[in-house]
Amino acid sequence: MIDQATVQKILSAADIVDVVSDFVTLKRRGANFVGLCPFHNDRNPSFYVSRAKGYCKCFSCGKGGSAVGFIMEHQQMTYVEALRYLAAKYHIEIEEREMTDEERQRQSAREAMLMVNEWACDYFEHQLHDTQAGRDIGMAYFRERGFGDAIIKRFRLGYSSETRGALYDAAIKAGFNRQLLFDVGLCIDDERGGGYDRFRGRVIFPIFNVAGKVVGFGGRTLRGDKAKYVNSPESIVYNKRNELYGLFQAKREMTKQDKCFIVEGYADVISMHQAGFENVIASSGTALTEGHIHQIHRFTENITELFDGDAAGVHAAMRGVDMLLEQDMNIKILVLPDDDDPDSFSRKHTADEVRRFIDENETDFIRFKTSVLLQDTDGDPVKRSRAITEVVKSIAVIPQAIKRSIYAKECAAMFEVDEQMILREIQKYVLAKRDADWKRREREKAVADATTPPASGGAAPSVSEGGAPSPPASATSATEATAPSFPTSTADAVERCERDAIRLVAKYGMCYMCDTTYDDGVTSPTTVVEYVYNNTIFNELLPGIVFTTPVYKRIFDVAMEHVDGFYAELEQYMATLRAEGDVEVSRQLASLDVTGHTPDSIDNEEKKIRSAVAKQIEDRVGEYRANYLERILCSSPDDEVRNVAYNLVTDRYRLSKIHSLWGSVATGVDRLQSLVSSAINVWMLALLMARTREIERRIDKVDYEQGVALMKELANVKSIIQQLSKQSGERVVVPR
């Protein structure tokens, strides 16, 4: 594994302008650089690169990121691959940290499996191209399907001979361990000290992961075997719930087109690619999983699913799509003509004909589902009611309220029912899902609490009137405190409040916030992230507040983990700046023309020079503070943390040239204390109001004793709301 110190060295060395310039022609525009976006067909330069911030962003399509994020996106690399790319670019020697025995054993097993899979892929290709049986049987099949040499080579198709143990014998001769052949699924133990080939007598479709490594195989029989297709079993390197056939070959075009087509089988993918549609992938006959969706989401959020034109194809189009809608994917459905599948259809028509058919016939999933269900109602009110319910359930899983509202309007028009009734039904299912999610999280939390040993005792640190204590050295994660239990009936409002708070942490986390006074009278400067920690975990009115949105919690944890390191690095940076400042002062004093100056005027000139240099140092320190956490979060190995943090810290709109030239724009740093304090107060009020609504909802459904307890709790919550409102000193509006 790459040593963490080496990772930081790579990230520090990577100049975002230098990195992007390898792929995009940049021109300076003020303090930034601008060029044509490499992620979409950009005609007017909309891709901005900030050397000071260390990231890039397209203000048209929204894509960008830090240096490592840009390389991952543009070159379709994993996080580690991008780090190695940057290390090679800046001639940084990769230092691997010493792995544990368990890590070393697992890494060794993974590397061995990938190695034997690569060898097997070469073996199958050789069998197809260089043996008589391969050419007569395997190649003849591929030719019958219309596959040309180029596409066969691109997908590295192969053939496994009919001989029972041909691959097994060749692998043993090549020096591979027999158990490894069984573990990776190439061979099966014959329980007599030997083995036989899993894929014998089949044409071979290698399965690649997103990085292009061979992780498994699919084999199609050319005989009358009961199992038409046989796939590699799951292993350390192959998990069918995470791998999509053709993704490695399609990922670049998926990014360029900002769209992907999903088909069912291997041949469908290959025929579509050969027809010129290279943004095509397959679920290989299995239902889409969260792992598949996560893989797709890395490259696009726009999906068109292609299905056969028969009744079974239409039925298949109705299954499993709610999961995609729930992940905020834009889904369209294309049902092909009767008796056609993507393979046969693409071979019967030219690329232009296929493209025209897609453009004219792909349908938004909700509209497709509505139209299909309407056909089955036949004037039957009961069937019509069931159809409306099915469509409403699908709309309810869509996370964006605006999109739900638009679909509700269309659904109401198509079913000829009242729109408000549709909206009420949607809200009912939305709330039911939130309640179910909350109960699930509570169960998981209860299990976690039951299995986690209690923390060591000790009184909580006291808080003086002038401030709050800094977290102890061991407290590097906000999740160490216990979160108060709040319902999620107003989860959207709470999430928005959390987002506002975590945005300030991500954007200004290490900026100076205020001074904190302790019980012993010592006053210490406090950063934004420390202030948020002190005023949530140790809040006097509502102690133990933590982020309930998982990714926000992880972002805050990362910020807290870097507090100590930040202070150490800041001290080193300031020492360097002071040394550079002394050199600059000396240089300017040496070049100062003292002719005609009095001693007093010379002193005044020296003071001006020192003041100007001190101001430059102060500005550079402020810039360092503001950029420190952004760089870390936007270069995180956690995909979700990196992407969410990038969206949090990048400004949605550019300032006009007039504002840039003539306007005096107050940045968030100028009013941090007001912004952060207000964000925390609104967050607390959202939590309290959520609890109030939940108590009011439950109070009529419990017995007398429980009702009394709830009334007391309600009174206490309202008392805290009043105190919090008095502290705020102004009217605070909580988003709904």
C-alpha positions in Angstrom: 0.0 0.0 0.0 1.2 3.6 -0.7 2.5 5.2 2.4 0.3 8.0 3.7 3.3 10.4 3.8 4.0 9.6 0.1 0.3 10.3 -0.7 0.6 13.7 0.9 3.9 14.4 -0.9 2.2 13.5 -4.2 -0.8 15.7 -3.5 1.4 18.6 -2.4 3.6 18.4 -5.6 0.7 18.1 -8.0 0.0 21.5 -9.6 -3.5 21.5 -10.9 -2.7 23.9 -13.8 0.3 21.8 -14.8 -1.8 18.5 -14.6 -4.8 19.9 -16.6 -2.5 21.5 -19.2 -1.4 18.0 -20.3 -4.9 17.5 -21.7 -6.5 21.0 -22.1 -5.2 24.2 -23.7 -5.5 26.8 -20.9 -5.4 30.6 -21.1 -4.9 32.9 -18.1 -8.0 34.8 -17.1 -7.3 37.0 -14.1 -6.1 34.8 -11.2 -7.5 31.6 -12.9 -7.1 29.7 -16.1 -9.8 28.8 -18.6 -10.1 26.3 -21.5 -12.6 24.1 -23.3 -14.1 21.4 -21.0 -12.7 17.9 -21.8 -15.8 16.2 -20.4 -18.4 17.5 -22.8 -18.6 19.1 -26.3 -17.6 22.5 -25.2 -17.6 25.3 -27.8 -17.2 28.3 -25.4 -14.5 28.0 -22.8 -16.3 27.1 -19.5 -13.6 25.0 -17.8 -11.9 27.0 -15.1 -8.8 26.0 -13.2 -7.7 27.7 -9.9 -4.1 27.2 -8.9 -4.8 28.8 -5.5 -7.7 26.5 -4.7 -6.0 23.5 -6.3 -9.1 22.3 -8.3 -10.8 22.7 -11.6 -14.5 23.0 -12.5 -16.6 23.2 -15.6 -19.4 25.7 -15.1 -21.4 24.1 -17.9 -21.5 20.4 -17.1 -20.3 20.7 -13.5 -17.4 18.2 -13.7 -13.9 18.8 -12.3 -12.1 18.2 -9.0 -8.6 18.2 -7.6 -5.5 17.1 -9.5 -6.1 13.4 -8.5 -9.9 13.7 -9.1 -9.3 15.2 -12.6 -7.0 12.4 -13.5 -9.4 9.8 -12.2 -12.3 11.3 -14.2 -10.4 12.1 -17.4 -8.2 8.9 -17.6 -10.8 6.7 -16.0 -8.4 5.5 -13.3 -8.9 4.3 -9.8 -7.6 6.5 -6.9 -4.4 4.5 -6.5 -3.8 4.5 -10.2 -4.2 8.3 -10.4 -1.7 8.7 -7.5 0.8 6.5 -9.3 0.2 8.6 -12.5 1.0 11.8 -10.6 3.9 10.3 -8.8 5.5 9.3 -12.2 4.8 12.8 -13.6 6.5 14.5 -10.7 9.3 11.9 -10.3 8.2 10.9 -6.8 9.3 7.5 -5.7 6.4 5.5 -4.3 7.0 4.3 -0.8 4.9 1.3 0.2 4.0 1.0 3.8 4.6 -2.3 5.5 1.4 -4.2 5.4 0.1 -6.5 8.1 0.3 -10.2 7.6 -3.5 -10.4 6.9 -3.2 -7.5 4.3 -0.2 -9.1 2.7 -1.8 -12.5 2.5 -5.0 -11.0 0.9 -3.0 -8.8 -1.5 -0.9 -11.7 -2.5 -4.0 -13.9 -3.1 -5.6 -11.1 -5.2 -2.4 -10.5 -7.3 -2.1 -14.3 -7.9 -5.7 -14.5 -9.0 -5.4 -11.6 -11.4 -2.2 -13.1 -12.7 -3.7 -16.5 -13.4 -6.8 -14.8 -15.0 -4.6 -12.8 -17.3 -2.7 -16.0 -18.2 -6.0 -17.8 -18.9 -7.2 -15.0 -21.1 -4.1 -15.3 -23.2 -4.6 -19.1 -23.3 -8.2 -18.8 -24.5 -7.2 -16.2 -27.2 -4.4 -18.6 -28.4 -6.9 -21.5 -28.5 -9.3 -19.4 -30.6 -6.8 -18.0 -33.1 -4.0 -20.6 -33.3 -5.6 -24.0 -33.0 -7.6 -25.8 -35.7 -10.5 -26.5 -33.3 -10.6 -22.9 -32.2 -10.8 -21.6 -35.8 -13.3 -24.3 -36.9 -15.6 -24.1 -33.9 -15.1 -20.9 -31.9 -14.2 -18.5 -34.7 -17.0 -19.9 -36.8 -19.5 -19.1 -34.1 -18.2 -15.5 -33.7 -18.3 -15.1 -37.5 -21.9 -16.4 -37.5 -22.8 -13.6 -35.0 -21.2 -11.1 -37.3 -18.2 -10.3 -35.0 -15.2 -8.8 -36.9 -11.5 -9.2 -36.1 -11.2 -5.8 -34.5 -14.1 -6.3 -32.0 -12.9 -9.9 -31.2 -9.5 -8.4 -30.3 -10.9 -5.5 -28.4 -13.0 -7.8 -26.1 -10.3 -10.5 -26.1 -12.7 -13.2 -27.0 -11.5 -16.8 -26.8 -12.2 -20.5 -27.0 -11.8 -23.4 -24.6 -11.3 -26.8 -26.2 -13.4 -29.9 -25.6 -10.5 -31.7 -23.9 -11.4 -32.2 -20.2 -8.3 -30.9 -18.6 -6.5 -29.0 -21.3 -6.3 -25.7 -19.4 -5.6 -27.4 -16.1 -2.6 -29.3 -17.5 -1.3 -26.2 -19.2 -1.6 -24.1 -16.1 0.1 -26.6 -13.9 2.9 -26.8 -16.5 3.2 -23.0 -16.4 3.8 -23.2 -12.6 0.4 -22.2 -11.2 -0.8 -23.8 -7.9 -3.7 -26.1 -8.5 -5.7 -24.7 -5.5 -5.4 -21.2 -7.1 -7.1 -22.6 -10.3 -9.9 -23.9 -8.1 -10.2 -20.7 -6.0 -10.4 -18.5 -9.1 -12.9 -20.8 -10.7 -11.1 -21.8 -13.9 -11.0 -25.5 -12.9 -12.9 -27.9 -10.7 -11.3 -30.4 -8.3 -11.9 -33.9 -9.5 -11.1 -35.2 -6.0 -8.5 -37.6 -7.4 -5.5 -35.2 -7.2 -6.3 -33.5 -10.5 -8.8 -31.2 -12.0 -10.9 -30.5 -15.1 -11.8 -27.3 -16.9 -15.0 -25.4 -16.0 -15.3 -23.8 -19.5 -14.4 -26.7 -21.8 -16.1 -26.7 -25.1 -17.2 -23.1 -24.9 -16.5 -19.7 -26.5 -15.1 -17.4 -23.9 -16.1 -13.8 -22.9 -13.5 -12.3 -20.5 -14.9 -10.0 -17.8 -12.8 -7.0 -17.0 -13.1 -4.7 -14.0 -13.1 -0.9 -14.5 -9.3 -0.8 -14.4 -9.0 -3.3 -17.3 -8.0 -6.3 -15.1 -9.4 -9.7 -16.0 -11.5 -10.7 -13.0 -13.7 -13.5 -14.5 -15.0 -15.3 -17.5 -18.3 -16.1 -19.2 -18.5 -19.2 -21.3 -21.2 -20.0 -23.9 -21.8 -23.6 -24.8 -21.7 -24.6 -28.5 -23.3 -28.0 -27.7 -26.6 -28.9 -26.3 -25.6 -28.3 -22.6 -28.4 -27.6 -20.2 -26.5 -24.5 -19.0 -26.2 -22.2 -22.0 -23.9 -19.9 -20.1 -21.4 -20.6 -17.3 -19.7 -17.8 -15.4 -16.8 -17.7 -13.0 -17.8 -18.2 -9.4 -17.3 -15.3 -7.0 -13.8 -14.8 -5.6 -11.6 -12.2 -4.0 -11.3 -10.5 -7.4 -14.8 -11.1 -8.9 -18.1 -10.1 -7.3 -20.9 -10.2 -9.8 -22.9 -7.7 -7.8 -20.2 -5.1 -8.6 -19.0 -6.0 -12.1 -20.7 -4.9 -15.4 -19.7 -6.5 -18.6 -18.2 -4.0 -21.1 -17.7 -1.2 -18.6 -14.0 -1.1 -19.2 -14.5 -0.7 -22.9 -17.4 1.7 -22.6 -16.4 4.0 -19.7 -14.7 6.7 -21.8 -17.6 7.0 -24.2 -20.1 6.9 -21.3 -18.3 10.0 -19.9 -18.1 11.7 -23.3 -21.8 11.0 -24.2 -22.9 11.4 -20.6 -25.2 8.4 -21.2 -25.1 4.6 -21.2 -27.2 1.9 -22.7 -27.8 -1.2 -20.6 -28.5 -4.5 -22.4 -28.8 -8.1 -21.1 -26.0 -10.2 -22.5 -22.4 -10.4 -23.8 -23.3 -10.6 -27.5 -25.7 -7.6 -27.1 -22.8 -5.5 -25.9 -20.4 -6.6 -28.5 -22.8 -6.1 -31.4 -23.8 -2.7 -30.2 -20.1 -1.7 -29.9 -19.5 -3.0 -33.4 -22.4 -0.9 -34.7 -20.8 2.2 -33.3 -22.5 2.5 -29.9 -19.6 2.2 -27.5 -21.3 3.4 -24.4 -23.1 0.0 -23.9 -22.8 -2.3 -20.9 -24.6 -5.4 -19.7 -25.8 -6.7 -16.3 -25.0 -10.2 -17.7 -28.5 -11.5 -17.0 -28.7 -10.4 -13.4 -30.7 -7.7 -11.8 -28.9 -4.4 -11.3 -27.5 -4.0 -7.8 -26.4 -1.0 -5.7 -22.8 -1.9 -6.7 -23.6 -1.8 -10.4 -25.4 1.6 -9.9 -22.4 3.0 -8.0 -20.1 1.9 -10.9 -22.4 3.6 -13.5 -22.8 6.7 -11.5 -19.0 7.3 -11.7 -19.4 8.0 -15.4 -23.0 9.2 -16.0 -26.4 9.5 -14.4 -28.3 9.0 -17.7 -29.4 5.4 -18.5 -31.4 3.9 -21.3 -32.3 0.2 -20.8 -32.9 -1.8 -24.0 -35.3 -4.7 -23.8 -36.7 -7.3 -26.2 -40.0 -6.5 -27.8 -41.9 -9.5 -26.5 -44.0 -9.6 -23.4 -41.2 -11.0 -21.4 -39.0 -8.0 -22.4 -41.7 -5.5 -21.4 -42.1 -7.3 -18.0 -38.3 -7.2 -17.5 -38.4 -3.4 -18.2 -40.7 -3.0 -15.2 -38.4 -4.8 -12.7 -35.6 -3.4 -10.6 -35.8 0.2 -12.0 -37.0 1.7 -8.7 -33.5 1.2 -7.3 -32.1 3.4 -10.1 -34.7 6.0 -9.5 -33.9 6.0 -5.8 -30.2 6.7 -6.7 -31.4 9.8 -8.7 -30.5 8.3 -12.0 -32.4 9.4 -15.1 -33.9 6.3 -16.7 -35.3 5.8 -20.1 -36.7 2.6 -21.6 -36.4 1.4 -25.2 -38.5 -1.7 -26.2 -37.2 -3.2 -29.4 -39.5 -4.6 -32.2 -41.0 -8.0 -31.7 -38.6 -10.9 -32.0 -35.5 -8.7 -31.8 -32.9 -8.2 -29.1 -30.0 -5.6 -29.2 -27.7 -8.1 -30.9 -30.0 -9.0 -33.8 -31.5 -5.5 -34.1 -28.0 -3.8 -34.4 -27.0 -6.4 -37.0 -30.1 -5.9 -39.1 -29.8 -2.1 -39.3 -27.2 0.5 -40.1 -25.8 2.7 -37.3 -27.9 5.7 -38.5 -31.1 3.6 -38.5 -30.4 2.3 -34.9 -29.6 5.8 -33.7 -32.8 7.2 -35.3 -34.9 4.4 -33.8 -33.4 5.1 -30.3 -34.1 8.9 -30.6 -37.7 8.3 -31.7 -38.7 5.5 -29.3 -36.8 5.8 -26.0 -39.3 6.8 -23.3 -38.9 8.1 -19.8 -39.4 5.2 -17.4 -42.3 6.8 -15.5 -44.2 7.6 -18.7 -43.4 4.1 -20.0 -44.7 2.4 -16.9 -47.8 4.6 -16.9 -48.6 3.8 -20.5 -48.0 0.0 -20.0 -50.2 -0.2 -16.9 -52.9 1.9 -18.6 -53.2 -0.8 -21.3 -54.0 -3.4 -18.8 -56.8 -1.6 -17.0 -59.5 -2.0 -19.7 -61.9 0.3 -17.9 -61.6 -1.7 -14.7 -61.6 0.7 -11.7 -59.8 -1.8 -9.5 -57.0 -2.4 -12.0 -56.8 1.3 -12.7 -56.4 2.0 -8.9 -53.6 -0.6 -8.7 -51.9 0.9 -11.7 -51.9 4.4 -10.2 -50.5 2.9 -6.9 -47.7 1.2 -8.8 -46.7 4.4 -10.6 -47.0 6.5 -7.4 -44.7 4.0 -5.6 -42.0 4.5 -8.3 -42.3 8.3 -8.2 -42.1 8.3 -4.4 -38.6 6.8 -4.4 -37.2 9.7 -6.5 -35.1 11.9 -4.1 -35.7 15.2 -5.7 -39.0 16.9 -4.7 -39.2 19.0 -7.8 -38.8 16.0 -10.1 -41.5 14.1 -8.1 -43.8 17.1 -8.5 -43.3 17.1 -12.3 -44.0 13.4 -12.6 -47.0 13.7 -10.4 -48.5 16.3 -12.8 -47.8 14.1 -15.8 -49.2 11.0 -14.0 -52.4 12.9 -13.0 -52.9 13.9 -16.7 -52.3 10.4 -18.1 -54.6 8.7 -15.5 -57.1 11.6 -15.6 -57.1 12.0 -11.8 -56.7 14.9 -9.4 -53.0 16.1 -9.2 -53.3 16.9 -5.5 -54.5 13.3 -4.8 -51.4 12.0 -6.6 -49.2 14.3 -4.5 -50.8 13.2 -1.3 -50.3 9.6 -2.1 -46.7 10.2 -3.1 -46.1 12.0 0.2 -47.6 9.1 2.1 -45.1 6.7 0.6 -42.2 9.1 1.0 -43.0 9.4 4.8 -43.5 5.7 5.1 -40.1 5.1 3.6 -38.4 7.6 5.8 -40.0 6.1 8.9 -38.8 2.6 7.7 -35.3 4.0 7.1 -35.3 5.6 10.5 -36.4 2.4 12.2 -33.8 0.4 10.3 -31.1 2.9 11.4 -32.3 2.7 15.0 -32.1 -1.1 14.9 -28.6 -0.9 13.4 -27.6 1.6 16.1 -29.0 -0.6 18.8 -27.0 -3.6 17.5 -23.9 -1.4 17.3 -24.4 -0.1 20.8 -24.9 -3.6 22.1 -21.7 -4.9 20.5 -19.5 -1.9 21.2 -17.7 -1.9 24.6 -18.3 1.3 26.7 -15.8 4.1 26.5 -13.6 4.8 29.4 -15.1 7.0 32.1 -14.4 10.5 32.9 -16.2 13.8 33.4 -17.0 16.0 30.4 -14.8 19.1 30.3 -16.3 22.2 31.8 -17.2 25.2 29.7 -16.4 28.7 30.8 -18.7 31.6 30.0 -16.3 32.9 27.4 -16.0 29.8 25.3 -15.9 26.1 24.9 -13.1 23.6 25.4 -11.1 22.2 22.5 -11.5 18.5 21.8 -9.1 16.3 23.7 -6.2 14.9 21.7 -7.8 11.5 21.6 -11.1 12.8 20.3 -10.6 12.9 16.6 -14.0 11.9 15.5 -17.4 13.5 16.2 -19.0 10.1 16.0 -17.5 9.1 19.3 -20.4 11.0 21.0 -23.8 9.5 21.1 -26.3 11.2 18.8 -29.7 12.2 20.1 -32.5 10.1 18.6 -34.6 12.2 16.3 -37.2 11.0 13.8 -36.8 11.6 10.0 -40.3 12.8 9.2 -38.6 16.2 8.6 -35.4 14.6 7.3 -35.2 16.9 4.3 -35.0 20.0 6.5 -32.5 18.4 8.8 -30.4 17.3 5.9 -30.4 20.8 4.4 -29.3 22.3 7.7 -26.5 19.7 8.0 -25.4 20.5 4.5 -25.2 24.2 5.2 -23.1 23.4 8.3 -20.8 20.9 6.6 -20.3 23.2 3.7 -18.8 25.9 6.0 -16.6 23.2 7.5 -15.4 21.9 4.1 -14.8 25.4 2.7 -13.4 27.2 5.8 -12.6 24.4 8.2 -9.1 25.5 9.2 -9.8 29.3 9.0 -9.5 31.3 12.3 -12.9 31.5 13.8 -12.6 33.1 17.2 -10.7 32.9 20.5 -11.8 30.3 23.1 -11.3 31.2 26.8 -10.8 28.3 29.2 -11.4 28.0 32.9 -7.8 28.7 33.7 -8.0 32.0 31.9 -6.0 30.9 28.9 -7.3 32.2 25.6 -6.6 30.1 22.4 -7.4 30.7 18.7 -10.0 28.3 17.4 -10.7 27.1 13.9 -14.1 26.6 12.3 -14.0 22.8 12.6 -13.0 23.1 16.3 -15.8 25.6 16.9 -18.4 23.3 15.3 -17.1 20.4 17.3 -17.2 22.4 20.6 -20.7 23.8 19.9 -22.3 20.5 18.9 -20.8 17.7 20.9 -20.5 19.9 24.1 -23.6 22.1 23.4 -25.2 23.1 26.7 -28.8 23.1 25.4 -28.6 20.1 23.2 -25.4 18.1 23.9 -24.2 15.3 21.6 -25.3 16.7 18.2 -23.6 14.8 15.3 -24.2 14.7 11.6 -26.8 12.1 10.7 -26.1 12.1 7.0 -23.4 9.5 6.6 -21.2 11.3 4.1 -21.4 14.6 6.0 -20.3 12.7 9.1 -17.4 11.2 7.3 -16.3 14.6 5.9 -16.4 16.0 9.5 -14.4 13.0 10.8 -11.7 13.7 8.2 -11.6 17.3 9.1 -11.2 16.5 12.8 -8.5 13.9 12.1 -6.4 16.6 10.4 -6.6 19.3 13.1 -3.4 18.4 14.9 -1.5 17.9 11.6 -2.8 21.3 10.4 -1.3 23.2 13.3 2.0 21.5 12.9 2.1 22.2 9.1 0.9 25.7 9.6 3.8 26.5 12.0 6.3 25.1 9.5 4.7 27.2 6.7 4.7 30.4 8.8 8.4 29.8 9.7 9.1 29.5 6.0 7.1 32.7 5.2 8.8 34.6 8.0 12.3 33.6 6.6 11.2 34.6 3.1 9.8 37.9 4.5 13.1 38.8 6.2 14.9 38.2 2.9 12.4 40.4 1.0 12.6 43.2 3.6 16.4 43.1 3.4 16.3 43.2 -0.4 13.9 46.2 -0.5 15.9 48.0 2.1 19.1 47.4 0.2 17.6 48.8 -3.0 16.0 51.8 -1.2 17.4 55.2 -2.5 18.1 57.2 0.7 19.3 60.3 -1.2 17.7 63.4 0.3 16.0 61.4 3.0 16.1 62.2 6.7 16.6 59.5 9.3 12.9 59.8 10.2 11.8 59.5 6.6 14.0 56.5 6.2 12.5 54.9 9.3 9.0 55.6 7.8 10.0 53.9 4.5 11.3 50.9 6.4 8.1 50.6 8.4 6.1 50.8 5.1 8.2 48.0 3.7 7.9 45.8 6.7 4.1 46.5 6.9 3.6 45.5 3.3 5.6 42.3 3.6 3.7 41.5 6.9 0.4 42.0 5.0 1.6 39.7 2.2 2.5 37.0 4.8 -0.9 37.5 6.5 -2.7 37.1 3.2 -0.7 33.9 2.3 -1.5 32.4 5.7 -5.2 33.2 5.3 -5.1 31.6 1.8 -3.3 28.5 3.3 -5.9 28.2 6.0 -8.8 28.5 3.5 -7.3 26.0 1.1 -5.9 23.4 3.5 -9.0 21.3 4.2 -10.5 21.8 0.7 -7.4 20.1 -0.8 -7.6 17.2 1.6 -11.3 16.6 1.1 -11.3 17.0 -2.7 -8.4 14.5 -2.9 -9.9 11.9 -0.5 -9.7 8.2 -1.5 -13.3 7.9 -0.5 -15.3 8.5 -3.7 -18.4 9.9 -2.0 -16.4 12.2 0.3 -14.3 13.5 -2.6 -17.3 14.2 -4.9 -19.6 15.7 -2.2 -16.8 17.8 -0.8 -16.0 19.1 -4.3 -19.6 20.1 -4.8 -19.7 21.8 -1.4 -16.7 24.0 -1.9 -17.0 25.0 -5.5 -19.0 28.1 -6.2 -22.1 27.4 -8.3 -21.8 30.7 -10.2 -18.9 32.8 -11.5 -18.8 36.4 -10.7 -19.3 38.8 -13.6 -16.3 40.7 -14.9 -17.8 43.9 -13.5 -18.0 42.4 -10.0 -14.5 41.0 -10.4 -13.0 44.3 -11.4 -15.0 46.9 -9.4 -17.0 45.1 -6.8 -15.8 44.6 -3.2 -17.1 41.1 -2.5 -17.3 40.0 1.1 -16.1 36.4 1.3 -17.4 33.8 3.8 -14.2 34.3 5.8 -15.1 37.9 6.6 -18.2 36.9 8.5 -17.5 33.4 9.6 -18.6 33.7 13.2 -22.0 34.9 12.2 -22.4 32.3 9.4 -21.2 29.3 11.5 -23.1 30.3 14.7 -26.3 30.8 12.6 -25.8 27.5 10.8 -25.5 25.6 14.0 -28.5 27.3 15.6 -30.7 26.6 12.6 -29.5 22.9 12.6 -30.4 22.6 16.3 -33.8 24.1 15.7 -34.5 21.7 12.8 -33.7 18.8 15.0 -35.9 20.1 17.8 -38.8 20.8 15.5 -38.5 17.4 14.1 -38.7 15.9 17.6 -41.7 18.2 18.4 -43.6 17.0 15.4 -42.8 13.4 16.2 -44.0 13.7 19.8 -47.2 15.4 18.6 -47.8 12.6 16.1 -47.3 9.9 18.7 -49.0 11.5 21.7 -52.6 10.5 20.7 -51.5 6.8 20.1 -50.1 5.9 23.5 -51.6 5.1 26.9 -51.9 7.6 29.7 -48.5 7.1 31.4 -46.7 7.3 28.1 -48.7 10.3 27.2 -47.6 12.1 30.4 -44.0 11.3 29.7 -44.3 12.6 26.1 -46.0 15.8 27.4 -43.1 16.4 29.7 -40.6 15.8 26.9 -42.5 18.1 24.6 -42.5 20.8 27.2 -38.7 20.4 27.7 -38.1 20.5 23.9 -40.2 23.7 23.5 -38.3 25.2 26.4 -35.0 24.5 24.7 -36.4 26.1 21.5 -37.3 29.2 23.4 -33.8 29.4 25.0 -32.2 28.9 21.6 -34.3 31.6 20.1 -33.3 34.0 22.8 -29.6 33.2 22.3 -30.0 33.8 18.6 -31.5 37.2 19.2 -33.3 37.2 15.9 -35.9 35.4 13.9 -34.4 32.2 12.5 -36.1 30.4 9.6 -35.7 26.7 9.5 -35.9 25.3 5.9 -38.8 22.9 5.3 
